[in-house]
Amino acid sequence: MAIQAMMHHGLTKGQRKEWRRKGYATANLYGNGIGSLQLLVPVREVMDRIIQQGGRRKAILQLRVAEGSERVYRARVQEIQRHLTAHDPIHFDLHVSG
């Protein structure tokens, strides 16, 4: 089952903090032929999928992104950025695979 991601086009610091309070983190999805997409993803769902698949290095996520029309991307987690003191995930770098 794919994780529902939302596109955004630049958020202010205050907007990012508000989305984090709602359980979302920012993410960049990039790869061959798609450029770079700025997304908001539900942290709990992403982390649950990573753990279920044996960790960040092995996990392949399916992301459903509405960008005019809905598309599903398969992506590997390249990096997880965490809050300095709380250690909660605040940003994901995702690379489209195959």
C-alpha positions in Angstrom: 0.0 0.0 0.0 1.4 3.4 -1.0 2.1 6.3 1.4 0.1 9.4 0.5 2.4 12.3 0.0 1.5 16.0 -0.7 3.5 18.3 -2.9 4.5 21.7 -1.7 6.2 24.6 -3.3 8.4 26.1 -0.5 7.4 26.4 3.1 8.3 29.0 5.6 10.0 28.0 8.9 6.7 28.5 10.7 4.8 26.4 8.2 7.3 23.5 8.5 7.0 23.6 12.3 3.2 23.5 12.0 3.3 20.5 9.6 5.7 18.7 12.0 3.2 19.2 14.8 0.6 17.5 12.6 3.0 14.5 12.1 4.5 15.3 8.7 8.0 15.9 7.5 9.4 17.5 4.4 11.0 15.2 1.8 12.7 15.6 -1.5 12.0 13.0 -4.2 14.5 12.9 -7.0 15.8 10.7 -9.7 16.2 10.2 -13.4 13.6 12.1 -15.5 11.6 13.6 -12.6 13.9 16.4 -11.4 13.2 17.1 -7.8 9.8 17.1 -6.1 9.2 18.8 -2.7 6.8 16.7 -0.6 5.2 16.4 2.8 5.1 12.8 4.1 3.5 11.3 7.2 6.5 10.5 9.5 4.8 7.6 11.3 3.9 5.8 8.1 7.4 6.3 6.6 9.2 5.1 9.7 6.9 2.1 10.1 7.6 1.0 6.5 11.3 1.5 7.0 11.3 -0.6 10.2 9.1 -3.3 8.6 11.5 -3.7 5.7 14.6 -4.1 7.8 16.0 -0.6 8.0 16.8 2.4 5.9 19.3 0.7 3.6 16.9 -2.0 2.6 13.6 -0.2 2.5 11.8 0.7 -0.7 8.8 3.0 -0.2 5.8 3.4 -2.5 4.7 7.0 -2.6 1.4 8.2 -4.1 1.8 11.8 -5.2 -1.0 14.0 -6.6 0.7 16.4 -9.0 -2.1 17.2 -11.3 -2.8 13.5 -11.8 -1.8 10.8 -9.2 1.4 8.9 -9.7 3.0 6.2 -7.6 6.8 6.3 -7.2 9.1 3.5 -5.8 11.9 5.2 -3.8 14.8 4.3 -1.6 15.6 6.4 1.5 18.9 8.1 0.9 19.0 10.1 4.2 17.0 10.9 7.2 17.6 14.2 8.9 16.6 14.4 12.6 15.9 17.1 15.0 19.0 18.1 17.0 17.6 17.4 20.5 14.4 15.5 20.0 15.9 13.2 17.4 12.5 13.0 15.6 12.8 12.7 11.7 12.3 16.1 10.2 13.3 15.5 6.5 13.8 12.6 4.1 15.8 12.4 0.9 14.2 9.9 -1.4 15.7 8.5 -4.6 13.4 7.0 -7.2 14.4 3.4 -7.9 13.8 1.5 -11.1 
